[in-house]
Amino acid sequence: MALFHVRMDVHIPHDLDPEVRAQTVAREKAYSQELQRSGKWRELWRIVGQYSNISIFDVESADELHEILQGLPLFPYMDMQVMALTRHPSRID
Ligand SMILES: O=C(O)CC1=CCC(=O)O1
């Protein structure tokens, strides 16, 4: 098990066809909800006032995360920052 904190900043071009945009966003939603149901996409939060999110992934490896992120329908329109997480020694649970 490996935990990752991911920030995704979405930059869809303003001239993208509105139908393509709507279809891509709908496919993104379905893809992320399937991964949320599987437990791999553990947290998904909107950053207030930005077309950005903070996510926590619970995956087997960095390679698996890479595959998941590359499969995002919005991947071509995103900047991402990934941080690998490990357990803090002061945690009590
Ligand atoms: O809207 C976003 O932040 C991009 C996104 C990630 C998963 C999803 O459903 O939308």
The ligand as an ORCA input file, in Angstrom:
! r2SCAN-3c Opt
* xyz 0 1
  O     -12.726     18.907    -11.523
  C     -11.589     18.453    -11.246
  O     -10.939     18.821    -10.283
  C     -11.031     17.326    -12.083
  C     -11.566     16.052    -11.625
  C     -10.911     15.058    -11.032
  C     -11.845     13.993    -10.754
  C     -13.084     14.537    -11.289
  O     -14.167     13.979    -11.304
  O     -12.886     15.782    -11.781
*
